[in-house]
Amino acid sequence: MANQNEEMMEKLVSLCKRRGFIFPSSEIYGGLTSIYDYGPLGTELKKNIKAFWWRWMVQKQANIVGLDSAILMSPRIWEASGHVESFTDPLVDCKKCKQRFRADLLESVAVCPNCGGELTQARQFNLMFKTFMGPVEDTSHVVYLRPETAQGIYVNYLNVLNSSRLKVPFGIAQIGKAFRNEITTENFIFRTREFEQMEMQFFVQPNSDQEWFEHWKANRIDYYYHLNIRPEKLRFHEHDKNELAHYAKAAYDIQYEFPFGWKELEGVHNRTDFDLRRHQEFSGKDLTYFDDATRERFIPYIIETSAGVDRTLLTVLVDAYEEQELEKDTRVVLHLAPSIAPIKAGIFPLVKKDGMPEIAEKIFNLLSPHYPVYMDVSGAVGRRYRRQDEIGTPYCITVDSETLENETVTIRDRDSMEQTRVKIESLRLFLLDKIEG
Ligand code: ATP
């Protein structure tokens, strides 16, 4: 089973490279450990995942708004947040083979999992990347690449409140890059040193935190069901006291069963008033909120939902990947939800004559302003279907001899492989219904 899982990951990594989803970064220079680039299809998929999240968390919510804060921020923010002091992982080295490990991820802290050698005592290692602002490289000019997007939201909480008509409870959402100098990197894009987060911070009355925590837990798992992730592959994991981050009162991970085990996909955290209280203390600015209805003044509690874009992308790929043994060959198919599939439809003229390529081009021009579609004119139609199955294209449209008579085409469904005939003029509505419905 372990071998089968490893083999499946290898096949997926190779598919990602071969079809242009994900490339190792700086590859022609030998690569840069645990940094990846997204190719043409990966870029579309990533964009669609972010759009899906934004629609769910911002557009469809009456009381959540968006933000796009800077990566570089005042270093005081990371002192207030506790990151300078506590954003650390325990690091151990093997005295024999010199490999480094995160002690909390090892089964035994006594021996090296690589060579059986003796391990050093664990020492705390801060995960923030440091750089300098301006030409002088001394300690007073240190700035950090943000390790999470959340702090950008907290320090803008008053700006958002004062420039909108929002009242507690309300949320601020943000998608953006985060950087962590991870000790160990693993499993393709699961843990990387540069990644993107999709975070939403929900500001609530102090005594309603438990209720909202339950609300967002339920909401977030429901979101993954709507992304077409198999429900049996998802579960909650509650953090015990030892696992809780320095800011959290309660935390649940939403975990997915990857080929390499159950792992965190998203965290839902009750951060209490820790962050705003600390920023109030460190900045000297009043960050309290006055509730008109109850005539109370308080520092709001914060419920956070924090998901990784890249980890979600890996999850949807792993979950969607299937090899089907058919009579003549093996069909590799990605059952991606139509809303996030990089290409929505393949368009094929059955043969390169009788005006079929021209009609296919007309269909391309009809659909491409609305959806990414792909025209493929070469090879047997079966081969063209396979090429689209492998990248998760949900529909393939074929122009054939009947098209010349009655302006209809076949639409073949990726999952059922069934074909139906529709009028060319109805194609746009057909796709709209399937993709957005
Ligand atoms: P872990 O215990 O795996 O290091 P964490 O508990 O530190 O993760 P959070 O700080 O809660 O993670 O981050 C929220 C989300 O951001 C994670 O659920 C994950 O999806 C994503 N994330 C965190 N670190 C990384 C990373 N190094 N690479 C890719 N995604 C990450």
Residues whose N, C-alpha, C, O or C-beta is under 5 A from the ligand:
A	BS01	ATP	R180 E182 I189 F190 R191 T192 F195 E264 L265 E266 G267 S306 A307 G308 R311
